[in-house]
Amino acid sequence: MSEPTDTGSDGEPQHREVLIVGGGVAGLTAAVYTARAGLDTLVYDGGESILRRNAHLENFPGFPAGVNPRLFADMLHAQATRNGVDLVDGQVTRLEHAESGEDGGFLATAEDGESIRTDRVVAASWSDTDYLDPVAPDIRSAGSKAFVEDDEHGRTSVDGLYAAGRLAERYHQAVVAAGDGAETAITLIHDSETPFYHDWVAPEGYFTDRDREVPPGCEEIDETERAARRAESRAAMREYFAEEHGERQRTHPSLVDDETGRLGSE
């Protein structure tokens, strides 16, 4: 995974347009959308997604016989970085308003002491909300769990702070997390006033042959480029599925004598 960009010589924190806290399905899906819209996006991935505990991921569209969830998670990471997302292993321990006040974005502090100035934040972590206490979003407590309340499109009670996935009390399904991450990202893109229409790759002439401009976020590609992208897609899928995924299966840590919750070799 890539590391954060170096701070400037004056010691000022690095600046990103979007910081996403959480590298699970919701967080990485949101990151793909914000990055493809041209927003400089950094993801702090605080640990393995619970998705990796799944023995086999069923019911996700596009995989008729299901898919190894650890392979799926790796593919999602690769898709994010391919589209310009910077991924960092580590946790954000504190989020506060920047010194200029509530309208000046946020200052995030990571566990290693790294500081990040950011215009907008997507909280897609699970299930610790303590790092959000300084900005005080509306939280709903439910026993041992806490959920960040939002307007059902990802906007929280704090301007510039969004929530996605389980942290926003969405259903605990990978496809729901992906959809919610995408919706939250599109909401953020809309709020940032970034010109962005549909994130759609169209065949050559689809718009221009009708005397229309290609909308922001779209592109037209000719047959040569279409063939190249199809070939690249097939090659990538063959590579991903050529061999069994090498990562050992996880389960709940309390069930096995291994601090990471991994089962014996398969």
Backbone as a ProteinNet text record, in pm:
[ID]
protein_1_A
[PRIMARY]
MSEPTDTGSDGEPQHREVLIVGGGVAGLTAAVYTARAGLDTLVYDGGESILRRNAHLENFPGFPAGVNPRLFADMLHAQATRNGVDLVDGQVTRLEHAESGEDGGFLATAEDGESIRTDRVVAASWSDTDYLDPVAPDIRSAGSKAFVEDDEHGRTSVDGLYAAGRLAERYHQAVVAAGDGAETAITLIHDSETPFYHDWVAPEGYFTDRDREVPPGCEEIDETERAARRAESRAAMREYFAEEHGERQRTHPSLVDDETGRLGSE
[TERTIARY]
82.9	0	86.5	36.2	114.5	113.3	217.5	228.7	180.3	146.3	104.9	215.6	177.2	277.7	352.1	477	556.5	497.7	512.8	472.3	570.8	530.3	617.3	732.5	825.6	943.7	910.8	794.1	755.9	682.7	673.1	610.7	459.6	400.9	255.7	202.8	81.4	24.4	0.6	4.5	-34.1	-181.4	-219.3	-358.1	-417.9	-537.8	-614	-755.5	-813.3	-950.5	-1049.3	-1021.4	-1109.6	-1026	-1065.1	-1007.3	-1116.6	-1089	-1184.2	-1123.8	-1198	-1151.9	-1220.4	-1144	-1198.3	-1178.9	-1112.2	-1083.1	-1160.9	-1284.2	-1372	-1445.6	-1551.6	-1624.3	-1681.6	-1744.5	-1805.7	-1700.1	-1593.6	-1491.2	-1418.7	-1380.5	-1306.4	-1395.4	-1522.1	-1613.3	-1630	-1648	-1657	-1530.7	-1415.6	-1288.6	-1275.5	-1319.7	-1314.2	-1392.3	-1510	-1593.9	-1533.8	-1487.2	-1432.4	-1304.7	-1221.5	-1098.2	-1128	-1223.5	-1257.8	-1321.9	-1376.8	-1430.8	-1321.9	-1195.8	-1085.4	-1051.3	-1113	-1083.4	-967.7	-869.1	-750.6	-794.9	-784.6	-847.2	-744.4	-749.2	-663.4	-750.8	-718.2	-790.4	-698	-743.3	-675.7	-748.1	-676.8	-733.2	-681.6	-770	-727.8	-718.3	-732.7	-724.1	-808.4	-806.8	-879.1	-1029.9	-1094.9	-1239.9	-1298.4	-1411.9	-1481	-1520.5	-1523.8	-1552.2	-1458.7	-1335.7	-1237	-1266	-1357.8	-1396.9	-1494.8	-1553.6	-1652.1	-1584.2	-1648.1	-1590.4	-1602.9	-1712.5	-1732.4	-1837.3	-1806.8	-1897.3	-2002	-2124.5	-2236.9	-2317.8	-2404.1	-2504.2	-2447.5	-2319.7	-2268.2	-2284.2	-2350.4	-2376.4	-2249.5	-2261.3	-2149.8	-2066	-2092.1	-2019.6	-2121	-2159	-2268.8	-2248	-2123.6	-2096.1	-2031.1	-2040.4	-1976.3	-1828.6	-1759	-1617.6	-1550	-1424	-1345.5	-1344.7	-1390.6	-1401.6	-1268.1	-1161	-1029.3	-976.5	-1006.5	-972.3	-1052.3	-1179.8	-1265.2	-1211.6	-1170.6	-1116.2	-987.5	-901.5	-778.7	-809.7	-909.8	-947	-1000.3	-1075.2	-1128.1	-1015.7	-916.6	-799.4	-728.9	-711.3	-643.5	-722.2	-853.7	-936.6	-921.5	-914.3	-898.7	-766.1	-656.4	-526.1	-513	-572.3	-568.3	-631.8	-730.8	-801.7	-747.7	-630.9	-564.4	-581.3	-643	-660.1	-528.1	-491.9	-378.3	-429.1	-372.7	-411.9	-299.2	-334.5	-237	-286.1	-198	-229.3	-218.4	-324.6	-319.5	-455.5	-466	-592.1	-587.4	-699.6	-717.3	-768.6	-699.1	-734	-808.1	-804.9	-872.4	-907.1	-1028.3	-1071.7	-1126.1	-1074.2	-1120	-1134.7	-1205.2	-1214.9	-1079.3	-1046.4	-922.6	-926.6	-811.7	-801.8	-890.9	-919.1	-999	-1147.1	-1185.5	-1324.3	-1396.4	-1525	-1604	-1606.8	-1588.3	-1592.2	-1455.8	-1355	-1219.6	-1171.7	-1262.8	-1223.2	-1184.9	-1105.3	-1076	-926.3	-885.9	-750.3	-761.9	-704.2	-706	-568.1	-566.3	-441.2	-443.8	-337.3	-327.2	-248.6	-255.3	-191.6	-40.2	19.1	164.1	203.7	104.7	132.1	119.1	98.9	80.7	-44.7	-35.2	-148.7	-191.9	-322.4	-377.9	-482.8	-464.3	-569.9	-656.2	-786	-875.2	-1000.4	-1052.3	-1173.5	-1297.8	-1298.3	-1414.9	-1370.3	-1452.8	-1421.1	-1539.7	-1508.7	-1608.8	-1569	-1653.2	-1630.7	-1695.1	-1610.6	-1659.9	-1595.9	-1556.3	-1494.3	-1602.7	-1559.3	-1653.9	-1577	-1621.5	-1739.7	-1705.4	-1580	-1534.1	-1563.9	-1631.8	-1660.6	-1588.5	-1502.6	-1438.2	-1357.4	-1296.9	-1213.5	-1294.9	-1427.7	-1515.1	-1563.9	-1533.3	-1586.9	-1557.8	-1437.9	-1412.1	-1503.3	-1554.2	-1642.8	-1789.6	-1816.6	-1948.3	-2063	-2055.2	-2173	-2280.1	-2401.6	-2508.7	-2480.7	-2480.6	-2450.4	-2569.8	-2603.6	-2705.9	-2637.8	-2650.6	-2592.9	-2692.1	-2641.3	-2724.9	-2646.5	-2646	-2569.9	-2421.3	-2354.1	-2209.8	-2173.9	-2272.1	-2248.7	-2289.8	-2228.3	-2263.3	-2272.8	-2374	-2397.7	-2400	-2338.7	-2342.2	-2469	-2548.9	-2674.5	-2649.2	-2728.2	-2711.4	-2847.4	-2845.6	-2971.1	-3014	-2957.6	-2982.4	-2909.9	-2838.3	-2752.4	-2606.5	-2579.3	-2442.8	-2404.1	-2483.3	-2449.9	-2481.9	-2384.7	-2408.3	-2451.2	-2463.4	-2500.9	-2386.3	-2267.6	-2150	-2118.6	-2117.2	-2088.3	-1951.5	-1948.2	-1823.5	-1789.1	-1866.9	-1846	-1957.9	-1919.2	-2013.6	-1991.8	-2092.2	-2080.3	-2135.3	-2070.8	-2112.3	-2097.1	-2180.9	-2169.8	-2228	-2169.9	-2223.2	-2221.9	-2124.1	-2118.7	-2242.1	-2301.6	-2423.3	-2547.5	-2531.1	-2639.4	-2706.1	-2624.3	-2676	-2673.1	-2747.5	-2753.2	-2614.9	-2593.4	-2461.2	-2443	-2445.3	-2424.6	-2324.6	-2234.6	-2130	-2189.3	-2292.7	-2348.9	-2416	-2475.8	-2535.3	-2426.3	-2318.2	-2207	-2148.3	-2133	-2079.8	-2172.6	-2301.6	-2397.2	-2403.6	-2396.8	-2402.2	-2275.7	-2160.8	-2036.9	-2042.8	-2098.7	-2110.8	-2205.5	-2320.6	-2416.9	-2358	-2289.1	-2227	-2123.4	-2043.1	-1942.1	-2005.7	-2110.6	-2177.3	-2237.3	-2290.9	-2341	-2228.8	-2113.4	-1997.1	-1953.1	-1946.9	-1906.3	-2001.9	-2130.7	-2230.7	-2208.5	-2185.3	-2167.2	-2039.9	-1939.6	-1813	-1819.3	-1932.6	-1954	-1853.8	-1806.7	-1719.6	-1803.1	-1769.8	-1846.1	-1835.1	-1946.5	-1944.5	-2084.6	-2093.4	-2226.2	-2260.9	-2187.4	-2234.5	-2123.7	-1998.1	-1887.5	-1910.9	-1933.3	-1977.3	-1880.1	-1835.3	-1751.6	-1841.4	-1852.6	-1945.8	-1869.4	-1932.9	-1867.7	-1850.8	-1750.9	-1721.1	-1844.3	-1871.5	-1983.7	-2114.4	-2119.8	-2246.4	-2306.1	-2221.9	-2266.4	-2232.6	-2108.1	-2060.1	-2128.1	-2167.6	-2237.9	-2379.6	-2424.9	-2556.1	-2537.8	-2416.5	-2384.8	-2399.4	-2365.7	-2367.1	-2225.3	-2195.7	-2066.8	-2065.4	-1948.5	-1935.2	-1949.3	-2044.3	-2067.8	-1946.5	-1931.4	-1822.4	-1829.1	-1714.7	-1710.7	-1732.2	-1761.7	-1780.2	-1665	-1654.9	-1561.2	-1615.1	-1573.4	-1600.9	-1471.8	-1482.1	-1362.7	-1392.6	-1289	-1307.3	-1289.1	-1305.8	-1302.5	-1166	-1059.1	-925.4	-909.5	-954	-944.5	-1039	-1156.8	-1248.9	-1186.4	-1124.9	-1061.3	-948	-871.8	-760.8	-811.4	-918.6	-971.6	-1035.8	-1101.5	-1158.2	-1047.7	-940.9	-829.2	-764.1	-747	-687.5	-775.9	-905.9	-999.6	-992.6	-992.6	-985.8	-855.1	-745.6	-615.5	-611.5	-666.6	-666.8	-749.5	-867.4	-952.4	-888.8	-824.3	-755.3	-646.2	-574.7	-466.3	-521.1	-627.1	-683.6	-737.9	-796.9	-864.5	-783.5	-659.6	-580.3	-545.6	-521.5	-480.4	-570.5	-570.5	-642.6	-578.6	-660.9	-607.6	-528.8	-413.3	-321.9	-346.5	-435	-454.6	-539	-495.9	-569.7	-703.9	-802	-937.2	-939.2	-1012.6	-1034.3	-1166.7	-1176.2	-1302.4	-1302.6	-1399.2	-1398.5	-1279.9	-1201.7	-1080.2	-1103.3	-1223.4	-1250.6	-1262.6	-1270	-1295.5	-1169.6	-1056.5	-932.9	-818.8	-716.3	-600.8	-500.9	-545.1	-462.2	-513.7	-425.9	-469.9	-531.4	-499.3	-559.6	-684.3	-721.4	-844.6	-835.6	-717.5	-701	-711	-779.3	-791	-662.1	-651	-534.9	-526.9	-413.9	-393.4	-499.5	-541.3	-650.1	-595.8
-119	0	124.3	231.7	353.8	424.2	500.3	577.9	720.1	794.4	933	1014.7	1119.1	1208	1275.8	1312	1376.3	1511.8	1547.5	1681.7	1781.3	1903.9	2006.3	2038	2113.9	2147.2	2231.2	2297.9	2378.2	2296.5	2166.3	2080	2079.5	2146.4	2149	2010.5	1974.7	1844.7	1835.9	1715.9	1695.7	1731.8	1769.6	1806.9	1713.6	1664.9	1583	1639.2	1622.6	1669.3	1577.8	1448.6	1351.5	1254.2	1235.2	1131.8	1031.1	904.8	798.9	712.5	698.2	620	483.6	383.4	248.1	194.7	78.6	19.9	-106.4	-111.9	-223.4	-197.3	-271.4	-260.5	-120.1	-64.7	68.1	175	171.5	274.4	272.9	153.7	146.1	175.9	137.4	172.3	323.3	387.5	533.7	595.9	539.6	593.4	584	472.8	457.6	570.6	601	703.8	843.4	876.2	1011	1029.5	926.2	937.4	951.2	873.2	882	1016.8	1083.5	1217.8	1323.8	1282.2	1375.7	1433.6	1381.5	1430.7	1350.6	1422	1358.3	1282.2	1150.1	1065.1	979.4	983.2	902	813.9	684.7	589.7	540.3	551	485.9	355.9	246.1	112.5	58.5	57.9	24.4	-123.1	-208.1	-351.5	-428.4	-559.1	-643.2	-623.3	-611.8	-603.5	-734.6	-725.5	-845.5	-935.4	-878.2	-957.5	-1077.4	-1061.3	-1168	-1287.8	-1273.6	-1388.1	-1479.8	-1426	-1503.2	-1622.2	-1739.2	-1857.8	-1851.1	-1795.8	-1780.8	-1672.5	-1573.4	-1460.6	-1497.1	-1507.9	-1537.1	-1409.6	-1411.7	-1306.5	-1171.3	-1166.4	-1040.5	-1042.4	-941.2	-942.6	-960.2	-1039.9	-1057.4	-1180	-1251.3	-1374	-1486.6	-1552.5	-1650.7	-1762.5	-1804.5	-1912.4	-1860.4	-1730.8	-1672.5	-1647.2	-1597.9	-1563.5	-1570.6	-1608	-1607.5	-1464.1	-1441.3	-1304.6	-1234.9	-1310	-1248.7	-1205.5	-1285.9	-1246.5	-1123.2	-1121.9	-1007.8	-880.8	-890.6	-774.5	-726.7	-820.5	-782.2	-712.4	-761.6	-700.7	-559.3	-539.9	-407.2	-310.5	-358.4	-275.5	-236	-334.7	-307.7	-208.5	-219.5	-126.5	15.1	28	160.9	223.7	150.9	208.3	234	148.2	167.9	301.1	343.6	466.7	587.3	570.3	685.4	704.3	607.7	617.5	583.3	659.8	626.2	549.8	431.6	346.8	342.1	357.1	353.3	255.9	167.2	81.2	163.2	168.7	243.2	296.7	343.5	393.7	543.8	607.2	747.1	747.6	816.3	815	939.9	1045.5	1169	1250.2	1302.9	1393.6	1518.6	1632.4	1759	1861.2	1968.8	2077.3	2145.5	2189.4	2262.4	2394.7	2454.5	2573.7	2688	2691.2	2801.9	2786.7	2678.9	2664.7	2559.6	2548.2	2440.8	2446.1	2564.5	2575.6	2553.7	2524.5	2511.9	2369.5	2275.9	2137.2	2072.7	1968.1	1887.4	1861.5	1828.4	1781.1	1642.4	1543.7	1406.3	1369.9	1292.1	1242.6	1090.8	1031.4	886.5	832.9	700.8	637.9	656.2	678	697.8	844.4	930.6	1072.2	1155.2	1090.3	1162.7	1250	1372.3	1463.9	1486.9	1492.7	1511.7	1621.2	1725.2	1824.1	1774.9	1782.7	1733.9	1818.3	1832.8	1911.6	1835.7	1704.4	1621.9	1485.1	1423.4	1293.9	1200.1	1077	969.8	873	860.5	764.4	632.2	535	403.7	294.4	331.3	237.3	160.7	58	-19.9	-86.6	-70.3	1.3	111.4	150.6	252.2	391	472.7	610.3	712.3	666.7	759	866.6	832	930.7	1047.9	1031.5	1137.4	1231.5	1199.1	1278	1427.6	1470.4	1615.5	1692.5	1628	1699.6	1675.3	1579.3	1558.8	1540.1	1440.5	1409.7	1344.5	1342.9	1273.2	1123.9	1060.8	918.8	849.7	733	651.3	530.9	520	408	293.3	172.4	51.9	-57.7	-52.6	-150.1	-128.5	-232.6	-222.1	-154.9	-123.9	-64.7	81.9	157.4	297.7	324.8	398.3	429	579.8	626	767.1	793.8	886.1	916.3	1003.5	977.7	1053.9	1076.4	1145.5	1180.6	1075.4	955	842.4	855.8	965.7	980.1	992.9	977.4	980.7	1106.6	1214.1	1337.8	1323.7	1357.3	1355.8	1494.7	1510	1640.1	1740.1	1695.9	1782.7	1808.3	1934	1966.1	1911.2	1842.3	1789	1650.3	1599.1	1464.3	1373.8	1263	1166.7	1031.4	946.4	812.7	711.4	594.4	491.5	353.3	261.4	121.9	95.4	-1	-42.4	71.5	160.6	272.4	360.5	362.5	438.8	351.4	236	141.2	85.2	54.4	-10.7	-162.8	-232.9	-378.2	-440	-548.9	-611.8	-708.1	-654.5	-732.8	-659.1	-733.4	-669.5	-582.6	-631.9	-555.2	-426.8	-431.4	-311.2	-211.7	-262.3	-175.5	-107	-182.9	-124.9	-16.6	-46.1	51.8	175.8	156.2	271	354.5	287	362.1	446.3	389.4	463.7	581.5	560.5	669.3	781.7	745.1	846.2	925.7	856	924.5	1019.7	977.3	1063.9	1186	1165.9	1279.3	1377.4	1325.7	1410.5	1484.8	1413.2	1475.7	1589.6	1564.1	1668	1789	1764.2	1874	1952.7	1887.2	1955.4	2038.8	2029.9	2102.8	2062.2	1939	1884.8	1847.2	1897.8	1859.1	1707.7	1640.6	1494.1	1449.6	1369.6	1333.9	1188.8	1096	957.7	854.5	894.7	799.5	688.9	731	638	640.1	523	510.2	469.2	555.6	534.1	505.1	438.2	418.1	550.5	556	678	726.9	855.7	917.2	916.5	847.7	836	973.3	1065.7	1202.6	1295.2	1288.1	1387.6	1376.6	1257.7	1243.4	1297.8	1329.9	1393.7	1540.9	1592.5	1733.2	1769.4	1672.2	1696.5	1686.6	1768.8	1757.7	1632.9	1573.1	1460	1511.5	1459.6	1512.9	1492.2	1576.3	1558.8	1420.4	1358.1	1225.3	1113.2	1145.5	1045.7	1054.2	953	957.7	872.5	906	824	754.3	628.3	556.4	488.1	481	418.2	266.4	196.8	51.3	-2.1	65.7	21	24.5	133.2	144.3	45.6	25.5	-73	-211.2	-249.3	-380.5	-393.8	-286.6	-289.8	-307	-237.5	-248.7	-384.9	-439.4	-574.2	-675.7	-663.7	-757.5	-744.2	-621.4	-600.2	-658	-640.5	-694.5	-846.4	-910.5	-1057	-1106.2	-1039.6	-1080.9	-1066.9	-958.1	-937.3	-1044.1	-1075.5	-1175.9	-1314	-1345.5	-1474.8	-1483.2	-1372.6	-1373.2	-1387.2	-1314.6	-1320.8	-1459.6	-1526.3	-1652.3	-1775.4	-1755.8	-1868.6	-1966.4	-1916.2	-2000.9	-1975.3	-2073.2	-2055.9	-1941.6	-1860.7	-1750.7	-1806.7	-1746.8	-1803.6	-1765.8	-1672.8	-1627.8	-1726.8	-1757.3	-1850.8	-1792	-1877.6	-1837.8	-1782.3	-1676.1	-1621.2	-1668.7	-1669.1	-1687.6	-1593.2	-1605.2	-1518.4	-1554.9	-1454.6	-1485.7	-1571.8	-1565.2	-1643.4	-1792.6	-1831.5	-1971.4	-2051.6	-1985.1	-2055.7	-2004.1	-2083.8	-2045.9	-1971.2	-1854.6	-1771.9	-1629.4	-1536.9	-1400.8	-1330.1	-1374.3	-1312.8	-1386.4	-1493.4	-1563.3	-1646.3	-1698.2	-1774.2	-1924.3	-1991.2	-2135.1	-2200.2	-2330.7	-2404.5	-2400.3	-2443.5	-2438.6	-2518.9	-2469.4	-2531.7	-2634.5
0	0	0	-56.7	-62.9	70.5	95.8	218	192.8	299.6	280.4	216	146.8	91.9	205.8	181.8	285.1	321.1	450.5	489.2	432.3	421.4	366.8	459.9	408.6	486.6	608.7	606.1	720.6	825.9	805.4	903.8	900.7	803.5	794.1	757	805	768.6	618.4	567.9	428.4	412	291.9	265.9	162.6	190.3	96.6	85.1	-32.9	-48.9	22.4	21.7	86	167.8	292.7	378.1	409.1	383.9	415.3	524.8	633.1	747.4	741	703.3	690.6	551.2	541.6	411.5	383.7	431.8	398.3	268.4	245.2	118.8	99.2	202.4	188.5	166.6	246.7	236	103.8	57.2	-68.8	-188.4	-182.6	-292	-300	-185.3	-183.4	-240.6	-205.8	-252.9	-404.1	-462.4	-607.9	-674.9	-621.2	-682.6	-665.8	-545.7	-527.2	-608.7	-615.7	-693.8	-842.2	-892.6	-1034.4	-1068.7	-968	-990.7	-983.9	-961.6	-961.5	-825.8	-718.1	-584.6	-524.8	-474.9	-414.9	-290	-292.9	-191.7	-119.8	12.1	98.3	185.6	192.8	277.6	386.4	509.9	621.5	651	630.6	648.6	781.4	882.3	1017.1	1048	951.9	978	879.5	892.9	799.5	811.3	698.5	695.8	746.3	814.8	861.7	744.6	624.6	504.8	495.3	539.9	526.3	616.3	711.3	794.2	721.4	616	541.4	473.7	478.4	414.7	262.9	213	68.6	49	-32.9	-54.1	-158.3	-114.8	-204.1	-226.7	-325.4	-345.1	-386.5	-425.3	-477.9	-629	-687.6	-831.7	-912.9	-1018.5	-1110.2	-1084.8	-974.7	-943.4	-928.7	-1039	-1035.9	-935	-912.2	-817.9	-690.3	-665.6	-550.1	-575.8	-472.9	-488.7	-352.1	-352.1	-229.6	-174.2	-51.5	-1.1	16.9	45	58.9	-77.9	-179.7	-315.8	-356.3	-324.4	-356.8	-291.2	-163.8	-93.9	-160.7	-202	-271.9	-403.4	-475.4	-602.7	-581.7	-472.9	-443.7	-407.6	-332.8	-305	-435.2	-523.1	-649.9	-735.2	-734.5	-811.6	-757.8	-625.8	-566.6	-606.8	-590.4	-623.2	-772.9	-854.4	-999.6	-1038	-961.6	-992	-914.8	-852.5	-793.2	-645	-576.7	-432.3	-363.6	-262.4	-177.4	-56.3	-32.6	79.7	181.5	308.5	416.9	523	566.3	679.7	807.5	884.1	1009.4	1046.6	1168.2	1220.6	1243.6	1221.2	1260	1403.2	1491.6	1633.1	1678.6	1595.4	1634.9	1511.1	1511.3	1405.1	1471.4	1430	1486.7	1375.9	1408.2	1312.2	1299.8	1180	1159.3	1235.8	1253.5	1338	1290.7	1161.9	1108.7	1137.4	1208.7	1246.7	1166.3	1188.3	1129.8	978	919.1	773.7	709.8	791.6	740	725.1	718.2	701.8	833.9	824.4	941.8	951.9	1073.1	1098.9	1161	1093.9	1143.3	1194.9	1301.8	1357.3	1354	1301.8	1292.8	1411.7	1428.6	1543.6	1544.3	1427.5	1420.8	1434.9	1464	1481	1354.7	1239.9	1113.6	1121.5	1068.3	1064.3	920.8	900.1	766.2	771.7	691.4	670.9	557	574.6	470.4	463.7	343.9	325.4	368.9	340.9	371.6	420.1	503.9	563	544	504.9	505.8	615.8	716.6	824.1	782.6	754	711.6	796	917.1	1009	1084.8	1156.4	1236.9	1348.1	1473.1	1516.4	1616	1623.3	1716	1660.7	1740.3	1699.7	1787.1	1878.3	1972.3	1900.3	1786.9	1717.2	1664	1657.3	1607.7	1718	1843.8	1955.8	1944.8	1900.8	1896.3	1801.1	1696.3	1603.2	1636.2	1723.7	1784.7	1685.8	1597.7	1516.3	1602.1	1553.4	1625	1620.6	1739.2	1753.2	1817.6	1765.5	1830.1	1894.1	2025.7	2097.6	2100.6	2078.1	2080.1	2151.2	2284	2360.5	2341.2	2293.7	2272.6	2140.9	2059.8	1928.1	1927.3	1837.9	1818.8	1669	1629.8	1489	1468.8	1359.7	1325	1245.7	1293.3	1226.2	1104.1	997.8	874.2	810.8	697.3	630.3	527.9	536.8	446.6	313.2	293.5	175.9	217.4	345.6	395.1	469.1	459.1	528.6	677	762.5	906.1	952.3	1082.7	1138.4	1134.8	1095	1086.6	939.8	899.5	759.8	719.7	605.8	556.1	606.7	702.6	755	705.7	645.5	590.7	657.9	654.1	711.9	612.8	608.8	513.3	575.6	527.8	568.7	704.8	775.8	905.4	1006.5	997.9	1091.6	1078.8	959.4	935.6	952	1013.2	1044.7	919.2	818.6	700	718.8	637.4	648.3	630.7	700.8	706.2	588.7	466.5	345.5	257.8	193.4	113.4	3.5	-62.6	-173.4	-123.1	-3.9	54.1	93	152.1	188.5	65	-42.9	-166.2	-219.9	-224.4	-274.8	-188.2	-56.8	32.6	22.1	7	-13.5	-139.5	-246.8	-371.9	-356.4	-291.3	-274.3	-189.6	-82.6	2.3	-76	-157	-236.4	-337.3	-402.2	-499.8	-430	-309.2	-231.2	-201.9	-159.3	-131.6	-256.5	-368.8	-495.4	-530.8	-514.9	-541.7	-451	-321.6	-226.8	-254.5	-310	-339.3	-465.6	-535.8	-661.2	-768.3	-759.4	-863.2	-984.4	-1102.3	-1221.7	-1243.6	-1233.7	-1240.4	-1275.8	-1383.4	-1431.9	-1401.3	-1458.2	-1451.2	-1439.8	-1446.6	-1442.6	-1546	-1668.5	-1771.9	-1889.7	-1931.4	-2049.8	-2165.8	-2263.6	-2373.9	-2502.9	-2599.9	-2729.7	-2803	-2888	-2962.5	-3037.4	-3023.1	-3092.5	-3017.2	-2904	-2830.7	-2800.8	-2758.3	-2731.8	-2848.4	-2892.8	-2988.8	-3123.9	-3167.4	-3294.7	-3288.2	-3168.4	-3151.2	-3114.3	-3144.7	-3118.7	-2970.6	-2885.3	-2741.2	-2687.5	-2588.9	-2522.4	-2434.7	-2420.7	-2330.2	-2187.7	-2110.8	-1975.8	-1884.7	-1783.5	-1687.3	-1623.1	-1610.9	-1551.3	-1650	-1774.1	-1878.5	-1978.8	-2060.7	-2172.3	-2286.5	-2406.2	-2523.5	-2564.9	-2600.5	-2646.2	-2779.3	-2864.9	-2995.1	-2984.7	-3095.6	-3094.2	-3053.2	-3093.1	-3053.4	-2902	-2842	-2696.5	-2628.5	-2683.6	-2625.5	-2626.3	-2737.6	-2746.7	-2645.2	-2628.4	-2533.1	-2390.2	-2356.8	-2220.9	-2196.8	-2297.6	-2281.6	-2260.6	-2337.9	-2324.8	-2187.2	-2140.9	-2009.5	-1900	-1914.6	-1816.2	-1810.8	-1926.5	-1929.5	-1868.7	-1901.7	-1848.4	-1696.9	-1646.9	-1501.9	-1431.4	-1485.6	-1421.6	-1427	-1537.4	-1545.1	-1439	-1419.5	-1321.2	-1180.1	-1150.1	-1015.5	-981.8	-1080	-1051.2	-1092.7	-1134.1	-1182.5	-1071.2	-952.6	-840.6	-720	-629.7	-503.7	-425.4	-359.5	-280.1	-162.4	-134.9	-37.3	107	133.2	270.9	349.4	469.4	553.9	597.2	607.7	646.2	787.9	807.1	941.1	996.2	1127.8	1195.7	1314.9	1403.5	1520.4	1609.1	1654.2	1731.1	1854.3	1911.6	2032.5	2005.1	1879.2	1845.3	1817.7	1801.4	1769.1	1855.1	1870.1	1949.1	1862.9	1814.8	1728.2	1742.9	1778.1	1809.1	1690.9	1571.1	1452.5	1405.4	1475.2	1440.1	1314.8	1285	1161.4	1188.1	1097	1103.3	1055.2	1076.7	1027.5	877	823.7	678.5	608.3	493.4	418.3	320.8
[MASK]
++++++++++++++++++++++++++++++++++++++++++++++++++++++++++++++++++++++++++++++++++++++++++++++++++++++++++++++++++++++++++++++++++++++++++++++++++++++++++++++++++++++++++++++++++++++++++++++++++++++++++++++++++++++++++++++++++++++++++++++++++++++++++++++++++++++++++

